[in-house]
Amino acid sequence: MNEKKFKKYVYIVDTKLVAYYLYQRGSPIYGILDKIAQMLFEHPKGEVYFAFDIGKSSFRSKIHPMYKGHRAKRNSQLDSEELARLDMFNNDYIRLAELCKLLPVRVLAVHGVEADDLVSLITCEHQPNQDTMIYLLTADMDYVNSVVGTDNVAILDVFNNVTVDNAFVKNKYDLHNRRQFNVHKAIFGDKSDNIKFIKGVGEIKASEIFSMVYELYEDPTNDEIARVIEQYLRKFPKLKLHPYHLDMGRTTVIDALNANLEIVDTFTDTTKMTDAQKLAYQECLTYTMPTGIDSIEFIKKSMDIVGYPITVGRKASRVFKIKDN
């Protein structure tokens, strides 16, 4: 990847993942500004977006009511001290969005629209311009679907210091386009999001099915994928559609596959948003951002937002234009 050919740079932060990583290691989530600044400091200057998760995906919950539902069960098993810490994280996370609005970064937060979808939307907006390089700051490989098949989108792995670009994806995952990524994920499912497909199919069998599909078809339709899966299931009669599909009235492979493909794909446009969400998204893109802030003013305003003064390191001050006057 030759960075000299790019005239513009866009950096999109998967805010909750980075914040939660810091929280799990005992650091305040406001340290995200220093963490991100460390990565951006050596890169060319560009537009910075912070994408936030505010509420569970309303779109996906309509398809599968138990989408991410296992997380509530997991949280119910925490002891009182762990619950108190989690509540503190959630409260601080909400305040973090207001804190970021003090800075020359664009805050993306729409209730019921996941950060994954907001990141995907901004990426799709900028990616057609081949003079623009887009970096996704995360450690979540779900974002591979925005990288695969492109020449100007890459993941900056926040914690492993690895750049995941299209060449990396081809070599490691043998994926060549967004559709392939979504098909594999739809077949395999996603434990973190409580997405399932065939009961008894894990990574190995999912990869076998995926390989069978693409050995037969270069660009398979959903119906063609479903037929290959049905053939595979006939070889292994113990494998069945997961009960949650049956509970939703999806009794055939094609019905379950269509539902999973809808759930796993991130937004490429705003058609799956409600009118209220579209309006909120446009407001995120058009509000007037500050061009910078005085360090004393930043400290004072941070006290109003989070209840105590927030200071940042030298790199964060330079990256986010917090100036000493």
C-alpha positions in Angstrom: 0.0 0.0 0.0 1.6 3.2 -1.2 0.5 6.0 1.0 2.0 8.7 -1.2 -0.8 8.3 -3.7 -3.5 9.4 -1.2 -4.5 13.0 -1.0 -6.9 12.6 2.0 -7.0 10.4 5.1 -10.0 9.3 7.2 -9.8 7.6 10.6 -12.8 5.9 12.1 -12.7 4.8 15.7 -14.6 1.8 17.1 -15.1 3.7 20.3 -16.7 1.2 22.6 -14.3 -1.6 21.8 -11.3 0.6 22.7 -13.0 2.0 25.7 -14.0 -1.4 27.0 -10.5 -2.7 26.5 -9.2 0.1 28.7 -11.9 -0.5 31.3 -11.2 -4.3 31.5 -7.5 -3.4 32.3 -8.4 -1.0 35.0 -7.7 2.2 33.0 -10.2 5.0 32.8 -12.1 4.9 29.4 -11.2 8.5 28.9 -7.7 7.2 28.2 -9.1 6.3 24.7 -7.9 9.8 23.6 -4.3 9.0 24.5 -4.6 5.4 23.0 -5.9 6.6 19.7 -3.5 9.6 19.6 -0.5 7.1 19.9 -1.7 5.5 16.7 -2.6 8.6 14.8 0.5 10.5 15.8 2.7 8.8 13.1 0.1 8.9 10.4 -0.8 11.8 8.0 -3.4 14.2 9.3 -7.0 13.6 8.3 -10.6 13.6 9.3 -11.4 11.7 12.6 -14.7 10.0 13.4 -15.6 8.4 16.7 -18.5 5.9 16.3 -20.6 5.0 19.3 -23.0 2.3 20.2 -26.2 3.7 21.6 -28.8 1.0 22.2 -29.2 -2.4 20.6 -29.8 -2.6 16.8 -33.5 -2.0 16.2 -33.2 -3.4 12.7 -31.6 -6.7 13.7 -33.8 -7.2 16.8 -36.8 -7.3 14.5 -35.3 -10.2 12.6 -34.1 -12.0 15.7 -35.4 -10.7 19.1 -32.6 -12.6 20.9 -29.9 -10.7 19.0 -27.2 -10.0 21.6 -29.7 -11.2 24.2 -27.2 -13.5 25.9 -25.3 -10.5 27.1 -28.1 -9.5 29.5 -28.0 -13.0 30.9 -24.3 -12.9 31.3 -24.5 -9.5 33.1 -27.2 -10.9 35.4 -24.5 -13.4 36.7 -22.1 -10.7 37.8 -21.6 -10.0 41.5 -22.5 -6.6 43.0 -19.0 -5.2 42.7 -18.8 -6.3 39.0 -22.2 -4.8 38.3 -21.2 -1.5 39.9 -18.1 -1.3 37.7 -20.1 -2.1 34.6 -22.6 0.6 35.5 -19.8 3.0 35.9 -18.4 2.0 32.5 -21.8 2.5 30.8 -22.3 5.9 32.4 -18.8 7.0 31.5 -19.2 5.7 28.0 -22.2 7.9 27.4 -20.3 10.9 28.8 -17.4 10.1 26.5 -19.5 11.1 23.5 -20.1 14.5 24.9 -16.4 14.9 25.8 -15.4 14.1 22.2 -17.7 16.8 20.9 -15.3 19.3 22.5 -12.7 18.2 20.0 -12.3 18.6 16.2 -13.6 15.0 15.6 -17.0 14.0 14.3 -19.1 12.0 16.8 -21.4 9.4 15.3 -24.1 8.3 17.7 -27.6 7.2 16.6 -29.9 5.3 19.0 -30.6 1.8 17.7 -27.9 1.9 15.0 -24.7 0.0 15.9 -21.2 1.5 15.7 -20.4 -1.2 13.1 -23.1 0.2 10.8 -22.0 3.8 11.3 -18.4 2.8 10.5 -19.6 1.0 7.4 -21.7 3.9 6.3 -18.8 6.4 6.6 -16.5 3.9 4.9 -18.9 3.4 2.0 -19.2 7.2 1.6 -15.5 7.8 1.3 -14.3 4.5 -0.3 -15.2 5.3 -3.9 -12.8 8.2 -3.9 -9.5 6.4 -4.7 -7.5 9.4 -3.5 -8.8 8.8 0.0 -7.3 6.3 2.5 -9.6 5.1 5.2 -8.3 3.5 8.4 -10.6 1.7 10.9 -9.2 1.8 14.4 -10.4 -1.3 16.1 -9.4 -4.9 17.0 -12.7 -6.4 15.8 -12.3 -8.5 12.7 -15.9 -8.1 11.8 -14.8 -5.0 10.1 -13.0 -7.1 7.5 -16.2 -6.9 5.4 -15.3 -3.2 4.9 -11.7 -4.0 3.9 -12.0 -7.0 1.6 -12.0 -6.2 -2.1 -10.8 -2.6 -1.6 -7.5 -0.8 -2.2 -8.0 2.1 0.2 -9.5 0.7 3.4 -7.6 -1.0 6.2 -7.9 -1.9 9.8 -5.4 -0.4 12.3 -5.5 -3.1 15.0 -5.5 -0.9 18.1 -4.0 -3.5 20.4 -1.8 -5.8 18.3 -0.2 -3.1 16.2 -1.1 -4.8 12.9 -2.5 -3.3 9.7 -5.1 -5.5 8.1 -5.6 -4.6 4.5 -7.0 -6.4 1.5 -3.8 -8.3 0.8 -3.7 -9.5 4.4 -7.4 -10.6 4.2 -6.8 -12.6 1.0 -3.7 -14.3 2.4 -5.1 -15.1 5.8 -8.8 -15.7 5.2 -8.9 -16.4 1.5 -11.8 -13.9 1.1 -12.0 -11.7 -2.0 -15.2 -9.6 -1.5 -17.7 -8.4 1.0 -20.3 -10.9 -0.1 -17.9 -13.8 0.7 -17.3 -12.5 4.1 -21.0 -12.2 4.9 -21.8 -15.7 3.5 -19.1 -17.3 5.7 -20.3 -15.4 8.8 -24.0 -16.3 8.1 -23.1 -20.0 7.9 -20.8 -20.0 10.9 -22.8 -17.5 13.0 -21.3 -15.2 15.7 -21.2 -16.1 19.3 -20.6 -12.5 20.5 -23.8 -11.4 18.8 -25.8 -14.6 19.5 -26.2 -15.4 15.8 -26.6 -19.1 15.1 -27.5 -21.1 12.0 -27.1 -24.9 12.0 -27.0 -26.6 15.4 -23.8 -28.6 15.6 -21.9 -26.6 12.9 -18.7 -25.0 14.2 -15.8 -23.3 12.5 -14.5 -26.4 10.7 -17.9 -27.6 9.3 -18.8 -24.0 8.4 -15.6 -23.6 6.4 -16.3 -27.0 4.7 -19.7 -25.7 3.6 -18.3 -22.4 2.5 -15.6 -24.1 0.4 -18.2 -26.4 -1.2 -20.3 -23.3 -2.2 -17.5 -21.5 -3.8 -16.1 -24.6 -5.5 -19.4 -24.8 -7.4 -20.2 -21.2 -7.9 -18.1 -18.0 -8.5 -20.9 -15.7 -7.3 -23.7 -17.8 -5.8 -27.2 -16.6 -5.2 -28.8 -17.2 -1.8 -30.8 -20.1 -3.3 -27.7 -21.8 -4.6 -26.0 -21.4 -1.2 -29.0 -22.9 0.4 -29.0 -25.9 -1.9 -25.4 -26.7 -1.1 -26.2 -26.5 2.6 -29.1 -28.8 2.2 -26.9 -31.3 0.4 -24.4 -31.1 3.3 -27.1 -31.6 5.9 -28.4 -34.8 4.1 -24.9 -36.3 4.7 -25.2 -35.5 8.4 -28.8 -36.0 9.6 -28.0 -35.0 13.1 -27.4 -31.4 12.0 -30.5 -29.3 12.2 -31.5 -25.6 11.9 -30.9 -23.9 15.2 -34.1 -23.7 17.4 -34.2 -19.9 17.4 -34.9 -20.0 13.7 -37.7 -22.5 14.2 -39.1 -20.3 17.0 -39.3 -17.4 14.5 -41.1 -19.6 11.9 -38.0 -20.1 9.7 -38.3 -23.8 9.0 -36.3 -24.0 5.8 -32.6 -23.4 5.1 -33.2 -20.6 2.7 -35.4 -18.7 5.2 -32.7 -19.0 7.9 -29.9 -18.1 5.5 -31.7 -15.0 4.3 -32.3 -13.9 7.9 -28.7 -14.4 8.8 -27.4 -12.6 5.8 -29.5 -9.6 6.7 -28.2 -9.7 10.3 -24.5 -10.1 9.6 -24.2 -7.5 6.8 -23.5 -3.9 8.0 -25.1 -0.9 6.5 -23.9 0.4 3.1 -26.7 3.0 2.9 -29.4 4.4 5.2 -32.3 2.4 3.8 -32.5 0.2 6.8 -32.8 3.1 9.2 -36.0 4.6 10.5 -36.8 8.2 9.5 -35.8 9.3 13.0 -32.5 7.5 12.7 -31.8 9.0 9.3 -32.4 12.5 10.7 -30.1 11.8 13.6 -27.4 10.5 11.3 -27.6 13.6 9.1 -27.3 15.7 12.3 -24.1 13.8 13.2 -22.6 14.6 9.8 -23.6 18.3 9.7 -23.2 19.8 13.2 -20.5 22.4 13.5 -17.3 20.9 14.9 -14.8 22.9 17.0 -11.5 23.6 15.3 -9.6 23.2 18.6 -9.9 24.0 22.3 -7.8 25.7 24.9 -6.4 23.2 27.5 -7.9 25.0 30.5 -11.3 25.2 28.8 -11.1 21.5 28.0 -10.4 20.7 31.6 -13.2 22.9 32.9 -15.7 21.5 30.4 -14.6 18.0 31.1 -15.4 18.6 34.8 -19.0 19.6 33.8 -19.4 16.5 31.7 -17.8 13.7 33.8 -17.5 15.3 37.2 -13.7 15.5 37.4 -11.0 17.1 35.3 -9.7 15.2 32.3 -6.1 15.7 31.1 -4.4 14.2 28.1 -0.8 13.5 27.1 1.3 15.5 24.6 0.4 13.4 21.6 -3.3 13.6 22.3 -3.0 17.3 22.7 -1.4 17.6 19.3 -3.7 15.2 17.5 -6.9 16.6 19.0 -5.7 20.2 18.9 -5.9 20.9 22.7 -3.7 23.9 22.9 -1.9 25.6 25.8 -2.5 29.4 25.7 
